[in-house]
């Protein structure tokens, strides 16, 4: 047995705070101020969505004029150690004006067993909101601004938002398809020089599925199959 030693250095990860949630009037802006501590003390900052702040790389920045509720995410990197802090968020609620809502899905086309994030994007009204998500086909309900669904068939998700005075509704459709079948690749062989080719066979294919052939993680070819038959590449 040959003993040995290694050294593992644990670096301190910065702790950050994006600020407290706040409410502003529709058509106004607000100030975002990042707080960070720990680590080397030298940080780089990043606010997103970048298009809705005046200086996304600054510790302190103004938002653009806001007309709907917006979640701002703060990312901080220790400039000397490259240790990334856990992201923090601050939500700016916008009140005043007409109550409006958008039901947003992170993806509107998924495969079976995949999940989709549902988000209510609301603006106007009193800025005190109650959320209700339902579905067609029935079977799904949630009462949060953000929620997760795992549909097994194509589904309409209906969102109702009530601010204590009025309610508005929106919906989003999520298409669900079966995952592509995994087929067996066969063929190949030995060739002399670059002028000869050998077939690479796929045991079968599905209509409307794109197949990609890789070698050492490099894409060699891809085929979008439009009929049910064996798929063959020649190399």
SULGI-V592973 format. One line per field, one symbol per residue. phi: phi as a letter, one per 20 degrees, with the letter a starting at -180 (. if undefined). psi: psi as a letter, one per 40 degrees, with the letter a starting at -180 (. if undefined). A space follows every 50 residues. Layout:
BEGIN
phi: ???
psi: ???
END
This chain:
BEGIN
phi: .dfbccdddeefefdcbeoegbdcfgndcbddcedcbnmfndcddbdbff fdcfbfeefcbeeffdcbgceddddccffedmfefffcccddeddnnffc bcecdfbdbcegnedcedcedcbmmemddddbdcbcgfpdbbcdfcbccc fdcgceddddccdncbcccbbbddeccffgfedeeconpdcdmdeeccfd ddfrbdfndedcddclmdfeabceedbeafdcdcc
psi: hhiiiihhhhihhihiheiiiihiiheaiihhhihiiiaeehiiihiihd eeidgeeidhiiiihheihhhhhhhhhhddefhhihiiihhhhhiiaihi ihhhhdhehiiieiihhhhhhiiaaeehihihhiihiiehiifidhihig ieihhhhhhhhheediiiiiiihhhhiiiiihihhiaaahihaeeiiiih iheiiihehhhhhihfehhdiihhheihiihhih.
END
